[in-house]
């Protein structure tokens, strides 16, 4: 679909991508506008794009070779505009189109047409009779006006919701989850069909639930001071709400990797209260690994969760896959060494630690392990 490159790319992401300096960045576009359009709009979209270029090029060639005097006067201006247009195509081939370049892609052909078009004679309206709108026309005008008002209201509602989401997400980023909670909740209330808002809210709720549970009383009935729907809320309720919100997000957007990552974090948080939630985290990260089969970081986290669940043989297997994907991933080698150690394979564990020091630099963790295990 249109602008879904960031989601679909992970399925086709080459494993070699793990070895570049920006290996863990989110790639939301191909760095080639033509390939990006082909990836997100398919054959129809790329043919439409190329047809605009072809038709404008054909029109320019036709005009600059024409002997029409109205064209000759502006021939060099048309050539200059077309040269600018070609420069856009060149930059789009080696990068992607930003907003102003996207506008110029259509404005330059429009300007060329305006320059060449002969002046049109307009007829004064002084002597023409103007009829009043009929009843049907008034109804149409009214419907258009109502529709326009609704669209303006929807846009304003979306803007205020997005602003609340931004406040809440920024507060979450500095660990002020309780303060961010009302903003995120307001954003979801205003635009309930936007999964990004609900996704962030689910993680926020899981963190607050754990914090409430771990307060002095250790009671799941400890109340949250921030209002929730006009009343206070307990940790138990927040736990169920976090899971419910995450379920709704996944049901709406089952193929978005980021949402599965958040779901993993939600259940991982809740697992600090009850180990049974670790199964939910494992299931979520497993799905994330299926959506991103060559993403080393996803597989690394998958291996860590398997290790925490006590599934050491499976954790070793995943960490082996991770190091095969990214040969300079010191964290993965270190974790693999620890899992070998836990499985009683001291020699293999030692080999991992020695590999880190020899090939990836002096790692204090690996050096300490080797000192403790001579």
C-alpha positions, -999 to +999 in steps of 0.1 A: +000+000+000+009+037-003+037+048+021+040+013+037+077+009+028+087+010+065+065-020+072+071-041+041+108-036+038+117-059+067+104-089+049+129-083+020+156-066+039+190-081+029+210-097+057+240-076+046+221-045+059+231-056+094+267-046+087+262-010+078+266+018+103+228+026+103+218-010+106+192-005+133+175+026+117+139+026+106+139+028+068+107+044+057+116+050+021+138+036-006+165+061-014+153+061-050+120+077-057+113+055-087+119+023-066+099+038-037+069+044-059+072+009-074+074-006-040+044+013-025+021+019-054+029-011-077+028-012-115-002+012-118+016+039-096+049+037-114+033+038-148+013+068-139+044+086-126+064+077-157+035+088-179+036+123-164+073+125-172+069+111-207+040+134-217+057+165-204+089+156-222+070+149-254+051+183-251+084+202-245+101+186-275+071+194-296+070+231-285+107+239-289+107+224-324+076+243-334+077+273-357+047+289-339+056+325-331+038+324-298+060+295-288+093+310-301+091+340-278+093+317-247+113+288-261+144+294-239+122+298-208+106+265-215+140+249-221+151+263-187+121+249-169+126+215-185+162+215-175+151+222-139+126+193-143+154+169-154+174+179-124+145+168-102+144+135-119+181+130-113+179+138-076+149+116-073+169+087-088+196+090-061+173+100-033+137+105-024+113+134-031+107+159-003+076+180-002+088+210-021+103+188-048+071+169-050+053+202-056+077+213-083+073+179-101+037+191-110+041+229-109+069+231-135+047+214-162+018+236-151+040+268-154+052+257-188+016+253-200+006+287-187+036+304-205+027+289-238-011+292-236-024+321-257-044+348-240-081+340-238-107+366-246-131+369-217-167+381-221-179+408-197-208+397-174-224+431-174-250+422-201-256+386-189-285+377-168-276+359-135-302+334-123-307+327-086-299+291-075-328+267-076-340+247-046-320+217-058-288+238-061-293+252-026-296+217-013-263+207-030-246+239-017-259+231+018-246+195+016-212+206+004-211+232+032-220+206+058-195+182+044-168+208+044-176+218+080-174+181+091-140+177+073-127+208+091-139+195+124-123+161+118-090+178+109-091+199+141-100+168+162-071+149+146-047+178+153-056+181+190-054+143+194-020+143+177-008+171+200-020+151+231-002+121+217+030+140+212+029+154+248+023+119+262+050+102+241+075+129+251+067+124+288+070+086+283+105+091+268+117+107+300+100+080+322+072+103+334+045+077+326+019+088+351+020+124+338+019+112+302-010+088+308-039+114+306-025+129+273-023+095+256-057+085+269-072+117+255-056+110+222-071+075+220-105+088+231-105+115+204-093+092+176-099+056+186-092+042+152-055+054+152-035+024+163-003+044+169-019+062+198-033+031+214+000+013+209+018+039+230-010+039+255-008+002+260+029+003+270+023+034+292-005+014+310+018-016+315+046+005+331+022+023+354+005-010+364+039-025+374+048+006+393+015+006+412+018-031+420+054-027+433+045+002+457+048-003+494+016-023+498+024-046+469-013-047+462-028-049+428-056-027+441-033+003+447-049+033+430-035+055+403-037+092+413-042+104+378-079+103+367-090+076+343-125+083+329-133+105+359-122+079+385-091+063+399-079+030+385-062+000+401-032-019+389-053-049+380-075-028+358-046-012+341-031-046+334-062-058+316-065-025+298-029-027+286-035-061+272-068-052+257-054-021+240-025-041+226-049-068+213-069-041+195-038-027+179-026-061+167-061-070+154-062-037+134-026-038+121-013-074+123+017-069+100+033-038+115+066-048+132+067-018+156+034-028+172+047-064+178+078-049+194+056-027+217+034-058+225+066-076+235+076-047+258+041-047+274+041-084+283+078-082+294+068-054+318+039-074+331+061-105+335+078-087+364+045-091+382+036-125+370+059-149+351+030-162+331+030-130+310+065-140+297+047-164+273+029-134+258+062-116+253+078-147+237+049-151+213+051-114+204+088-114+197+085-146+177+059-129+155+082-099+152+111-122+141+088-137+114+080-102+101+117-092+102+136-124+094+170-107+089+168-081+117+196-089+141+183-068+169+149-085+169+165-119+169+188-109+197+159-098+219+141-131+210+172-150+222+172-130+255+136-138+262+141-175+255+170-174+279+149-157+306+122-183+300+147-211+307+147-224+271+185-224+268+188-248+238+164-226+218+181-194+230+215-208+218+200-215+184+186-180+180+218-164+192+238-184+167+214-171+140+219-136+153+257-137+152+255-152+117+234-122+106+257-097+122+293-108+128+303-078+148+274-080+173+293-082+206+262-083+228+249-114+209+283-131+212+284-124+249+249-137+254+257-168+234+287-174+256+266-171+287+241-196+273+268-220+265+281-216+300+246-223+314+243-254+292+276-267+307+296-261+275+325-242+290+348-245+260+323-230+236+315-203+261+352-195+263+355-194+225+328-167+223+345-145+249+378-149+232+363-141+198+349-108+213+382-097+226+402-107+195+379-094+168+356-069+184+378-050+208+384-052+246+351-060+262+351-057+300+323-082+303+341-109+283+374-102+301+358-106+335+341-138+325+374-153+313+391-142+345+363-158+366+365-190+344+402-198+338 
